[in-house]
Amino acid sequence: MAKAVNDVSMPDDIGMREKLLLEKHADYLATYGNTEAGSEHDYEYCVTEYLRMSGVYWGLTCMSLLGQLDRMNRDEVLSFLRKCQCENGGISASPGHDPHLLYTLSAIQICCLYDALPQLNVDGMVNYVSSLQRDDGSFSGDCWGEVDSRFSFCALACLTLLDRQDAIDVRGAADFVVRCMNFDGGFGVVPGSESHSGQVFCCVGALALANQLDRIDADTLGWWLCERQLPSGGLNGRPEKLPDVCYSWWVLSSLVMIGRLHWIDKDKLRRYILACQDDETGGFADRPGNMVDPFHTLFGVASLSLLGDTSVGKVNPVLCMPQATLDRANVFIPL
Amino acid sequence: MADDEKYVLYKDREEWKDLEPLSQDDGPFPVVQIAYSVEFKDCYDYFRAILQKNEMSQRAYDLTSDALKFNLANYTVWHYRRKILEALSFSLEKELEFVAEVIQDTPKNYQAWHHRQVIVEKLADPSKELKFTTSILDMDSKNYHAWQHRQWVLRHFNLWENELQFVDTLLRYDLRNNSAWNERYYVVSSTTGFTDEIIVREIKYTMTFIHRAPNNESAWNYLQGVASQRDLKDFPTVKAECFQMLESSVRSPYLLAFLVDLLEDEAENGNVESLEKAKEFCLSLETQVT
């Protein structure tokens, strides 16, 4: 009996997209936000102000992997960052917005790219991050109390990059993450939530940063992860959902972290990722033929790096940062 | 702001004349003006102004409604709205209505769902929540936020009574609904727990769905999750059913994988024949297309 599979259909011929269109992606990112009036990218740029810091992280990290970080304006970026540092040490998505753990991490990652951490109030950020840990070991995203295992990852990532893991209860943080582990080996947002590839990345990453990867059932999780691969070659976020290029990252990096990258069909996945390129505008979309954006562009390129494409820089699977950046910063995460 | 009324820019409204709007500080990449962002920019220029003034008022509250309609994911606006709600003791019941509308329009927005949780917790009243999440799940039975909110409500207010039945209805409609399978596990582990009796019940329940659709990953994951609370060898009937499926030419990687795990358990206890069989199935998994 044939399985009714929720999937996209891959064209036999993807033309120019068979190759990684490196220059086109670099051009797309270099001009993002600067496009002429009336373009749809402009409107999108306008309405994504509430996540601007992460947008800058996606763009710059990808440019670094493409070997073209020097095309971006370092001084303007760092000046923007300084304006986003709030009184309580936390960092906002954009000037005038409230601080949040997500954007604090993105800011730190951007600073690392430019070897410019001292430009930020490091003690302030450490205090902000540690203030968000709750009694049960979990983290809120900000003072309003939303709890999510994503924030456990963000907190541990921030403090690893700042070399200040001592500021939190690492064991407690890891205990909470382990409580988010489900019967299928995967991880959800909070204990009991359905396993989801994005959350799996955050939880596995958090445990890697806490040096407690041995608490994972690697075989069961590995099986769940490789079952994300669909006939199109793409990966989905949970059973019966459509593939999306960003899941190439969440799933692939998780598999790398638990030593099971070989459980996936790499060739088919590579072809799916490449098919998500836009050969006119540059950039990657979630699925072949859809609209591109910087988020999917980063994860498309980073995934290809994880799959062994040497035309782009080597990426660290835990932090989604160029390995070279982490080497310079003396950040080492054992796997 | 009613949809059929013409939207008036804040800069053209009499009652806002006292306030100087604040433009966005240009980020690293200057924003270019485009026609359909005029209303957006106008609204947010006034939002920045009231934010800076820390104005707590009805008009500020109404402004946040517009600001959110333009950009639902703007977390700073949600925060400010909550501050006003608290400062002026506005009706939380009315607020629930606002959030419900927002969620119905944009059901996958983190901030709106979190806002709802905050309001429900303040009100300490879950009476609308199961019906509300059901209505969202009716539109999309896998909406992650809806399930997460529902789980929080169940746990926080102890409303487990009818949940297994709810899950059962969803599975009878779509036995591949992974969220529903997950919910089943959540309910059982939070209520009766996986006692010997419950495990037998759950295995029987799951096998009926597996027989109907042997290639259903979710059901197999659930079976595995439940059975591995004990030793897989404690379930000889399950083993027999699985081998029977194999013999009647059912081809499913999940069936094979389950048998491999089962046989591996037996092999660990010294059963050589099981080990050989397990290896055979592994080879099948590797080479056969299902």
Chai-1 contact restraints between the chains, C-beta under 6 A:
chainA,res_idxA,chainB,res_idxB,connection_type,confidence,min_distance_angstrom,max_distance_angstrom,comment,restraint_id
A,K3,B,N215,contact,1.0,0.0,6.0,A-B,restraint_1
A,G33,B,F29,contact,1.0,0.0,6.0,A-B,restraint_2
A,N34,B,F29,contact,1.0,0.0,6.0,A-B,restraint_3
A,A37,B,V32,contact,1.0,0.0,6.0,A-B,restraint_4
A,A37,B,I34,contact,1.0,0.0,6.0,A-B,restraint_5
A,G38,B,I34,contact,1.0,0.0,6.0,A-B,restraint_6
A,D42,B,V32,contact,1.0,0.0,6.0,A-B,restraint_7
A,D42,B,I34,contact,1.0,0.0,6.0,A-B,restraint_8
A,C46,B,V31,contact,1.0,0.0,6.0,A-B,restraint_9
A,C46,B,S37,contact,1.0,0.0,6.0,A-B,restraint_10
A,V47,B,N71,contact,1.0,0.0,6.0,A-B,restraint_11
A,Y50,B,A73,contact,1.0,0.0,6.0,A-B,restraint_12
A,Y50,B,N74,contact,1.0,0.0,6.0,A-B,restraint_13
A,R52,B,G27,contact,1.0,0.0,6.0,A-B,restraint_14
A,E76,B,P28,contact,1.0,0.0,6.0,A-B,restraint_15
A,V77,B,P28,contact,1.0,0.0,6.0,A-B,restraint_16
A,F80,B,G27,contact,1.0,0.0,6.0,A-B,restraint_17
A,F80,B,P28,contact,1.0,0.0,6.0,A-B,restraint_18
A,P95,B,D25,contact,1.0,0.0,6.0,A-B,restraint_19
A,G96,B,R48,contact,1.0,0.0,6.0,A-B,restraint_20
A,H97,B,T76,contact,1.0,0.0,6.0,A-B,restraint_21
A,D98,B,T76,contact,1.0,0.0,6.0,A-B,restraint_22
A,D98,B,H79,contact,1.0,0.0,6.0,A-B,restraint_23
A,E146,B,H114,contact,1.0,0.0,6.0,A-B,restraint_24
A,F183,B,Y185,contact,1.0,0.0,6.0,A-B,restraint_25
A,F183,B,G225,contact,1.0,0.0,6.0,A-B,restraint_26
A,D184,B,N221,contact,1.0,0.0,6.0,A-B,restraint_27
A,V189,B,Q148,contact,1.0,0.0,6.0,A-B,restraint_28
A,G192,B,Q151,contact,1.0,0.0,6.0,A-B,restraint_29
A,G192,B,Y186,contact,1.0,0.0,6.0,A-B,restraint_30
A,S193,B,Q148,contact,1.0,0.0,6.0,A-B,restraint_31
A,E194,B,S179,contact,1.0,0.0,6.0,A-B,restraint_32
A,E194,B,N182,contact,1.0,0.0,6.0,A-B,restraint_33
A,R238,B,N178,contact,1.0,0.0,6.0,A-B,restraint_34
A,P239,B,N178,contact,1.0,0.0,6.0,A-B,restraint_35
A,P239,B,E217,contact,1.0,0.0,6.0,A-B,restraint_36
A,P239,B,S218,contact,1.0,0.0,6.0,A-B,restraint_37
A,E240,B,R176,contact,1.0,0.0,6.0,A-B,restraint_38
A,E240,B,N178,contact,1.0,0.0,6.0,A-B,restraint_39
